[in-house]
Amino acid sequence: MANIIVSGAGSTEVNGTYVDTGQLSGDKPVYANNANSDIAIGWDSAWLIMNLSTDVIYYGSFDDVATPDLCTTWEVNAGESPVPTVTKEVTGIPKHFLYYARMRGN
């Protein structure tokens, strides 16, 4: 499973790279922040970006999709605006290929 990148969040402690923990929540993967494993992304009737030790839910998305990078809407809960951008980490593709793909509109 690919890593998840969270960026641009007003609550900067949630920004960073998240790795698949191998655990499931509601048949969907759980991701832990590389820099602080207390901060995770998981499914509980919504995708939640939260601190597991304090139960603070920073952001949520009710988009019922397989992984959080597929969410199109995020909402602020206890976090600060703006909401984050959540994407899948792209690995193994040469940067020049990505550049030309973007130039072609792909």
C-alpha positions in Angstrom: 0.0 0.0 0.0 1.3 3.5 -0.9 2.2 6.1 1.7 -0.2 9.0 2.2 1.0 12.6 2.2 -0.9 15.2 4.3 0.1 18.8 3.5 -1.1 22.3 4.0 -3.1 21.7 7.1 -3.6 24.6 9.5 -2.8 22.2 12.4 0.8 21.7 11.2 1.4 18.7 13.5 -0.7 16.5 11.2 1.3 17.4 8.0 3.7 14.7 6.9 4.0 11.2 5.5 1.7 8.5 6.8 2.5 4.8 6.4 0.1 1.8 6.3 0.2 0.1 9.7 -1.2 -3.1 8.4 -4.3 -2.7 10.6 -7.8 -2.2 9.3 -10.6 -0.1 10.7 -14.0 -0.8 9.0 -12.2 -2.9 6.4 -10.1 0.2 5.4 -6.4 0.7 6.1 -5.1 2.7 9.1 -2.1 5.0 8.5 0.3 6.4 11.1 2.3 9.6 10.8 6.0 8.8 10.4 7.1 11.7 12.7 4.5 11.0 15.4 2.7 7.6 15.5 0.1 9.0 17.9 -1.3 10.9 14.9 -3.2 8.6 12.5 -5.7 8.4 9.7 -8.4 5.8 10.0 -12.0 5.0 9.1 -14.9 5.2 11.6 -18.0 6.0 9.5 -15.7 8.8 8.1 -12.0 9.2 7.4 -10.5 10.9 10.4 -7.1 12.5 11.0 -6.7 12.3 14.7 -4.4 12.0 17.7 -4.9 8.5 19.1 -3.5 9.4 22.6 -5.7 12.5 23.1 -8.7 11.5 21.0 -8.5 14.9 19.2 -10.0 14.7 15.8 -8.4 17.4 13.6 -10.1 16.8 10.3 -12.7 14.4 8.8 -14.2 13.4 5.5 -17.5 11.5 5.0 -16.4 10.4 1.5 -16.8 6.6 1.6 -13.8 5.7 -0.4 -11.1 3.0 -0.1 -8.2 5.2 0.9 -8.0 8.8 2.3 -6.2 10.2 -0.8 -9.5 9.6 -2.7 -11.5 12.0 -0.5 -12.6 15.1 -2.2 -14.0 16.9 0.8 -12.3 17.4 4.2 -13.9 19.4 7.1 -12.3 21.0 10.1 -13.2 19.4 13.4 -10.8 20.4 16.3 -8.1 21.4 13.8 -7.2 24.8 12.4 -8.1 26.0 8.9 -7.3 25.4 6.2 -8.1 21.7 5.7 -5.2 19.5 4.5 -4.5 18.2 1.1 -4.3 14.4 1.2 -2.5 12.6 -1.6 -0.9 9.3 -2.3 2.9 9.3 -2.4 4.2 8.8 -5.9 7.3 6.6 -5.9 9.2 4.7 -8.6 8.2 7.2 -11.4 11.0 9.4 -12.7 10.4 13.0 -12.0 10.9 13.9 -15.7 8.1 11.5 -16.6 5.7 13.3 -14.1 6.7 16.7 -15.5 5.9 15.7 -19.1 2.7 13.9 -18.1 1.5 17.2 -16.4 2.5 19.2 -19.4 0.3 16.9 -21.6 -2.6 17.4 -19.1 -2.5 13.9 -17.6 
